Structure formats: structure tokens, C-alpha cells
Amino acid sequence: MADIADGNWLNQYVAPQLLVEFRNYNDAFLSALKSAPKAAVTADGIRFNKLINNVGFYVDNTADFVAKKMTGKKVFIEWEKYDTDPTEVDDSEVRALNYDKRSEVRTKHTEAFKIGYRDHVIWKLAPDDNTASEMPVMRTTGGNDGNGRKRMTFADLVQYLELIKTLNLPKQDEFNMVLCPNHQTDLILDRDSAAYFANKQIFFDPVTGKVNSVMGFKFWENNAAVAYAADGNKLAKGAALGAGDQYGSTFFYGPNTVKHIEKVKTLYKPETMDTESADPKSTFRTQTYGLIDRVVDYGFGAIVSANV
């Protein structure tokens, strides 16, 4: 087995390639989020207007009608600032290495930014707790996975779809479910899915195991997942799971989302500006402003693994 140690080989005859990191960069579900209208983007955020529908419908009415005002609601979403850690590269290591370390560092910053933004988005969209009927959070009902967690079943998906349909969301082709890794596996193992779909290729891609979009859900798969405590509250972003905490799959209704990212900047201070260090240093950082949020707290939710 190969040994991996800290540092880099300086011998010019070693192979220059870098090993690929084992990190999940999948952020395909971001394409289902709605971009902010350019005209609504201002220096301090984005503003939305919403009319509340209070129009009644009558059959065989005999009384005089009285005109009513249709009131509005306004929504304001502030900018967020996104940053990566600065990375330092000194002149002595750059001249000794047989690959362009500065270029590789910039690439790593881009990758870290994409992962961080993806994780932030999925955490931001998920409901904060399980108390709002407009953002239903349901627990799984399947058998024990062997680790004290109830598996997700196909029947759970059907029941959750029923909850979503009671919200009367008009665009049913905008129902998005980001499956966490546990639930992806659960659905592949669930016998009920085989009973509902004689040809399992309707539900699963037989080559990749990806869950296809069926029953009105657009399924997305991601290793990033939001976790909930046993009391139903969402854990802080990146928090380690404790006893009774479980991961969940996140539901979102596309039209009720908004995302916008300004041009991402690579901040670079060259070593030519370092007049004091024995080995002049250059530093890199990625930074930008953006926003991601629920426009209204309606049409979001989660299916969270239950404890046995």
C-alpha cells in the first residue's frame, strides 16, 4: 500500500500530477433554483412584491357586490458575503516544485467555494424545525438499517407527496427533492418500489443507481445533507451529529427560491509586494457577494430519518 506523507517532492524527475481529492462536488440541484431578476437587485439586497389573492367565487349570488382592496406584501433579502480562507505560497517552494502551485491553489479555492456555496444553499432552504404545516417535515417509517435509523420507504415518498399537494403549489413540475445518501440507498433497497414499478428502470438508472424523476418529484442526489435533532430542530450548518440526530432529504418548490452571485473574485497579493520576508510570499483568497433564500416560507420541507 502506498504511503502518503505531508509535503511535496522537490526532485525534478518525479511525476508532476496531483492526486484527485475524494470530495463530492455535485451541485446539479442549483439549476432548479430561480435567479434574481436583474432589475430587482440593488446595492443592499433584493426586493419582492407579492399580492395576496382575496378574490371570492360565487354561484347564484343575489346580493350586491362590494369592491375590496387587494393588499400586498413585501419581501427583502439582504446580501451575504462569501469568502474562502487565504492561502499562502512562498517563492522558495514555487521555484523548487515541478508543477504550477499557484495555479493549483487557485483551482482548489474555486472547488472549495463551490462546495461551500452548495452546502450553504441546501442548509438555507431546509425548514428550521418541524412546526410549520406550510413547510412539512416528515419522519421515515421503514425498518431498522442496523444502526438505529428507520429507512426511507417508497410509501414515505407517496405520503409526503400528499402533504405537498395540500399546499396547492401551482407548478407541479417544480417539485424538487434533494436526496441524502442514506435515502438514496434506502429507496434502492425498498421492496415496495419493485412492486410499484415492474420495470425498475422506470425508477432507477440501472447503471448509476440514480433515482429518476417520478410521481411529480424531480430527484437530485447529493452527499451534502441537512441534519435534524430528535426534537425536530435543524442543526447548525456543519455541526457534528450527536445521539438521536439524523440526516434528511430536502424538498423545495423552485418558484419560491431565489439565488444570485456577483462575479467571484480571486484576490491575489503577489510576492513582489512582500519586501520583508526572507522567502517572499504571495497569498490567494476567493470572495464575492451573493444571496440565496426562501422568498416566502411556503413550499419547502424535509423527510428526516426517524430513530428506531
N, C-alpha and C positions, 0 to 999 in steps of 0.2 A: 504494500500500500504506500502511496506517495506521502511524503512528509511536507506539511505546509508550515512555514515559519514567518514571522514578521520581517519586513524589509524587502529590498529588491536586489537582484543580482546586478553587479556592475560590469561583469565580463562581457565584452562586445560580441562574443560568439554564442551567447545563449539565445534561445528562441525568444523573439520580442513580443509575442502575443500575450494578451491578458486573459485570464480565465473569466468566463461568464459568471456573474453572481447569481445565486439562487434566490431571486426576488421576483415577486409577481407584479408585473407592470400593467395588467389588464384593466383598462378604464373605458371599455367599449360602451358601458351604460351611460356615459356622459353625453353621448349623442342624442339620448332621449330627453335631455333637459332643454328648456326653452331659452334661447338667447335674449338678452335685454334689447328692446328697441333703441336704436342709437339716439333718437330724439329725446328719450326719457332719461338718458344718462347725464348726470350733472356732476359738478365738482365735489359734491358731498354725498352722492348716492343716486338712487333711482326712485322715482315716484310713480305710483299707480293710482288710477281712479277706478272705482267699481260701483255700478248701480245695483241697488237691491230691488229685485223683482217683486213688486207687490200688486201685480195685475191679477184681478179675480176673473173667474169664468162663471157664467150664469146660464141657466136653462129656464125658459118661460118666465123671465123676470117681468114683473108688472109695476115695480116701484121706480121712481125717478132715480137717475144715476147722479152721483156726486163725484166730481173730479178730485183725484188725490195727487199729492206731490209724490214723485219717486225720489227717495233720498239716496245719497251717495256715501260711500266710504272711501277713505284714502289710506294708502299704504306707503311707507317709506322704508327703504332698505339701505343701510349705510355701507360704505366701502369697508373692506377688510384689507390688511396688508399681509402679503405672503413673502416669507424670507427663507433662505437656507443658511446653514452655518457657513462662516468664512473658512476657506481652505488656504493654507499657506504652502507655497513651494519656494525653496531657496535655489539660488543659482548653482551651488555646488552639485546638488542631486540632478538637476536638469542636464548639465553637461556630461555627467557620468553615465546616464541611462541611455539605452539604445531604443527608446520609444519616446514619443512626444508627450511627456507627462502633463504639460499644461493643457493640451488638447483633451487628454483623457479626463482630467479633473473637471473641465467644462462639461464633458459628456455626463459624468457622474452627478454633477449638480442638476443638470436637466432631468435625469432619471429620478433623482431624489425629489425634485419639485413635482413631477407628475404623480409620483406615489403619494406624497404628502397631500396634494390637492385632491386626489381621488379619495383618500381616506377621510379628509375633511368634508367632502361633499356627501358621502354616504352617511356620515355621522350627523351632519346638519339636517338632512332630510328626514331621518328617522324620528318618530314621536319621542317626546321627553319622558313619557310614562304611559300607563295603560288606562288612564281615566277618561279620555275623550272619545265619545262614540263617533265623532267625525274623523278620528284617526285611530281606527281599531287596531288593537294589539291582541293577538290570539296566541294561546299556547298549543304546542303539538300534543297529539294523543296516542302516538304509536307505542310500540313495545320498547323495552329497555335495550339500549345499544351496548350494554355491558359495562358502561361507565356511569350509570345513574342518570342517564338522559333519555327522555322519550323521543323516539324518532318521529320525523315528519312523515305523514301518510298522504296518499292521493286524496283521501276523504277530507283531510285537513284543508287542502287547496280548494276543494269544492265548497266547503263550509265558509272559507274565507272569501271566496268569490261572491257568495250570497251576502256577506256583510258589506262588501264593496258596492254591490248593486243597489243596496238600500240607500246609498249616498246620492243616487241619481246623477252620477257624473256623465255628462252628455257624450263625450268622445270615448267609446269603449275600446277603440284601438290604441288608446294611450294608457292602458293599464300596464305598469311595469313592475316586475318583481325581480330584485337582485338576490339571488340565492347564495347563502353562505355555504362553505364547503361541506359541512355536516349534512345540510338538507339536500344538496346535490346527490350525495351518496344515498341518503335515505330514500329518495324517490326512485333511484335505480333499483334498490333492493325491494321496494314495496310491491307485494304480490297483487294488490288491488289495481295498480296501473296496468298490469298484464291482463287482468280481467276486463278492464275498460277498453284496452287497445289490443286487439288480437294481433295486429301488426305493430310491434313495439317501436318500429322505426318511425311511426307517426309521432311518438312521444320523445324518443331519444335518437340521437345520431349514433348509429351502431359503431362508428369508427372512433369518435371523440368522446362519446358519453354525454354530450351536451343536451340539456333539456330543451326541446323545441317549444316554440310559442304555440300554445293550445288553450282552449277554454277562455279566450279573451285576454290571457296574460301574455305579455312579452317577457320571456325569461332571460335574465342576464346572470352570468356566473362571475363570482369574484372571491378572491381569498380575503379581501377586506370585509369585515362584518362588524355590526354594532352589537354590543352586549348589554344585557339587562340583568338587574339584580332580582332576587327572589320576590322582592316587594313590588316589582313592576317598574322601577325607575331605571332610566338609561344610565349606564356607567359613563364616567368621564372618558373622553377620547384617549385611546391608547392605554387605558387602565388595565392592569392585570386582573384576570378572573379569580374571584375568591369562591368559597364554598357557596353553592346554590346559584352562582352566576352562570348565565348561558348566552350563547350567541343566537342571533336571529337573522332572518331574511327580511329585507326592507321593501315595502311597497310604496310606489309614488305615482301619482297622476300627472303626466307630463305637463299639461297646460298650467298647472298650479305651481310650477317651478320657474326659477329664473337664475341664469348664470351669466357672468361677464368677466373677462380677464383683459386687463390692459396689456400692452406689449411687454413681454417679460424681458427684463434687463439683466445682462451679465455684468456685474460690477467688477472691474479689474484694476488693480493697482500694480503697475509693473515694477520690477526690481530696480529699474533705473531711477526710481524716486526714493529708494532706500539708501540714504547716504551714511548710515551709522552701523548697520550690521556687518560683521565680518564676511558672511555669505549673504549677499543682498537677497531680500525676499520679495516675492510677488504674492498677492492674495486675490482670491476669487469669491464671489458671492452672487447668488441669484435673487432678484427682488422684483416685485410688482404689486399693483393694487388690483383687486377684483371683488366680486361678490357672488355668493351662492346662498339661496334661501328658499323657504316656502313662502310664496306670495300670500297665501292665506292658509290657516291651519285647518285644512279640509282636503281630504283625498290622499292622505298618507297613512302609513301603518306598518305593521311588522307581524311576522309569525315567529315566535320565540320558542326554542326548545323548552319543554317542561321538565321539571325534576321528577324522578321516579318516587 
